[in-house]
Amino acid sequence: MDLFEVNTATCDQDGICAAVCPAGIIRFSSQGYPEPVPEAGDLCIRCGHCVAVCPTASLTHRDMPVEKCPEVDSSLLLGPEQCEHFFRTRRSIRNYKKRPPDKESISRLIDMAHYAPTGHNSQCVQWMVISEREELIRLGEKVIDWMRWMLENMPEAAMSMRMDITVDRWENGSDVIFRGAPMLILAHADREHKPAPPACTIALSYLELAAPTLGLGCCWAGYFMAAAANYPPLKEALPLPEGNDCYGAMMIGHPKFAYHRLPLRNPASIIWR
């Protein structure tokens, strides 16, 4: 088949598919029906907008058959009150039960997170799940080594983040790097792919928000992320595919405690122009 086909018996020729196409590859035939422009196959980013927006399910894409794309279930959509409450219940979890999440839950969570938007629909984000305690300790020690290097070579920057205290706590047996989390999820991608850093950040944000629906809690591994971006020994210690860099990391596990109130936040700062 062509890049896409249109059922002329049901198409109402409203032009919505062409209007939403980010690549501008849909034109109208002399009969007034959508058709692909020349070289559409090379220009199409396979986002599925054309299939998703058609109100009569008249357009099917070669790589995205309409019958495989479920209809939107309006009964599952959040209203503004539910959405605000959902966002306000999000907590950064730093106390975890020792039992690690099962693979089925993590697989489902990553499957939800991988629907996050990526530049040019590149879908460039790759994932790594680390759950072996020895491996987490080894990586945590690399982060502490980075902090020791910072204290020696860039003391002003290190002291502004009180890395001396963090190192002392680690040396006294406190896991201040991963907070005792039983699992770490990395988002990584080809370092030559320019949209990769924001794509990984957005995907991990989706993952963090989805985690509580599976009884899980998360916290961004900030120390680890900073070291992974700046400390070659940690980069070399990460078992990533050749040519890939880590662009985000999330601690994850079953929360040890429940939260019962919605904390306050400063009012949003808005400039209207």
KANOR-V744127 format. One record per helix or strand of 3 or more residues. SS is the DSSP state (helix for helix, strand for strand). FROM is the first residue (numbers start at 1). LEN is the number of residues. If there is no record, write none. Layout:
ss	from	len
SS	FROM	LEN
SS	FROM	LEN
This chain:
ss	from	len
strand	4	3
helix	16	5
strand	26	3
strand	34	3
helix	40	4
helix	49	5
strand	59	3
helix	66	3
helix	74	3
helix	80	9
helix	103	11
helix	119	3
strand	126	5
helix	133	21
helix	155	6
helix	163	9
strand	183	8
helix	196	19
strand	217	4
helix	222	9
helix	232	6
strand	244	10
